[in-house]
Amino acid sequence: MQIALSTGCLYEYPLEEFFSIASETGYDGIELLIDQFKSDIESHFVQDLCVKYNLPVISLHSPFVSCDGWGNFWDRIEHSLKLAIELSAQLINFHPHYGILFRHRLNKTLSKRIKDYKMALQSREITLTIENLPSSMGLMGLFSFISLPADNTFQIAKFARDNEISVTFDTTHIGKSDLDLLKAYGVFKDTIANIHFSDYDGKNQHLLPGTGILPLEEFLYQLKQDKYDGIITLESSPISMQSSDKIEVIKNAEKSLNYIRTYV
């Protein structure tokens, strides 16, 4: 099992400073989230940082917002595939489109594209994952008097199995969808290759582990019991990391890593 630090935790930090923090605090590697701050990133620059800090890019997160030069939704995934290959990443993750009422849009077009992506990755040891997103429980509650389709988070697991890909399982998104974390894990268990790990307090997402209401200790214990050997990626928000104070950032990164290692 590997424990990674997501650049999304400190997305405004220069990438070299982020590598330095991840190295100093003892993470096994990083998850590189492509966003508007890293849209012009070049693979040789990242490779040099990997060598300098002796840290690999374990996983690459495709952009989920528009980024200059990265094109549309499909272009962003294809660009990410190319970058993941250049960086020798082990895993690439993408968000599905949202459909009506914030349900995951899992359709034939996505299945066909996934076949193309898998062909592009053929003979490469890179795992392709799709992430569960939070449902809009507030919206559904507001219009509860109308017959609405239920949250389809669990369909992500079936979709992954049907298309022979894996899942990046986001704990906060499970909480935001008002689902039981341990029961959800049971549904997804055989599909999970990466875990976006953070807490949720009923309102705020991507909190530091142990500061919300999710049963993260029990979840980690279950991972240990199941001999989970994939990736766990800390994905707390910059606010939770106290990004304006580097000393606190380092403390929070270390505390979160120790929290994970205590139970797995």
Rosetta blueprint (number, residue, H / E / L):
1 M L
2 Q E
3 I E
4 A E
5 L E
6 S E
7 T H
8 G H
9 C H
10 L H
11 Y L
12 E L
13 Y L
14 P L
15 L H
16 E H
17 E H
18 F H
19 F H
20 S H
21 I H
22 A H
23 S H
24 E H
25 T H
26 G L
27 Y L
28 D L
29 G E
30 I E
31 E E
32 L E
33 L E
34 I L
35 D L
36 Q L
37 F L
38 K L
39 S L
40 D L
41 I L
42 E L
43 S H
44 H H
45 F H
46 V H
47 Q H
48 D H
49 L H
50 C H
51 V H
52 K H
53 Y H
54 N L
55 L L
56 P L
57 V E
58 I E
59 S E
60 L E
61 H E
62 S L
63 P L
64 F L
65 V L
66 S L
67 C L
68 D L
69 G L
70 W L
71 G L
72 N L
73 F H
74 W H
75 D H
76 R H
77 I H
78 E H
79 H H
80 S H
81 L H
82 K H
83 L H
84 A H
85 I H
86 E H
87 L L
88 S L
89 A L
90 Q L
91 L E
92 I E
93 N E
94 F E
95 H L
96 P L
97 H L
98 Y E
99 G L
100 I H
101 L H
102 F H
103 R L
104 H E
105 R L
106 L L
107 N L
108 K H
109 T H
110 L H
111 S H
112 K H
113 R H
114 I H
115 K H
116 D H
117 Y H
118 K H
119 M H
120 A H
121 L L
122 Q L
123 S L
124 R L
125 E L
126 I L
127 T E
128 L E
129 T E
130 I E
131 E E
132 N L
133 L L
134 P L
135 S L
136 S L
137 M H
138 G H
139 L H
140 M H
141 G H
142 L H
143 F L
144 S L
145 F L
146 I L
147 S L
148 L L
149 P L
150 A L
151 D L
152 N L
153 T L
154 F L
155 Q H
156 I H
157 A H
158 K H
159 F H
160 A H
161 R H
162 D H
163 N L
164 E L
165 I L
166 S E
167 V E
168 T E
169 F E
170 D E
171 T H
172 T H
173 H H
174 I H
175 G H
176 K H
177 S L
178 D L
179 L L
180 D L
181 L H
182 L H
183 K H
184 A H
185 Y H
186 G H
187 V H
188 F H
189 K H
190 D H
191 T H
192 I E
193 A E
194 N E
195 I E
196 H E
197 F E
198 S L
199 D E
200 Y L
201 D L
202 G L
203 K L
204 N L
205 Q L
206 H L
207 L E
208 L L
209 P L
210 G L
211 T L
212 G L
213 I L
214 L L
215 P L
216 L H
217 E H
218 E H
219 F H
220 L H
221 Y H
222 Q H
223 L H
224 K H
225 Q H
226 D L
227 K L
228 Y L
229 D L
230 G L
231 I E
232 I E
233 T E
234 L E
235 E L
236 S L
237 S L
238 P H
239 I H
240 S H
241 M H
242 Q L
243 S L
244 S L
245 D L
246 K H
247 I H
248 E H
249 V H
250 I H
251 K H
252 N H
253 A H
254 E H
255 K H
256 S H
257 L H
258 N H
259 Y H
260 I H
261 R H
262 T H
263 Y H
264 V L
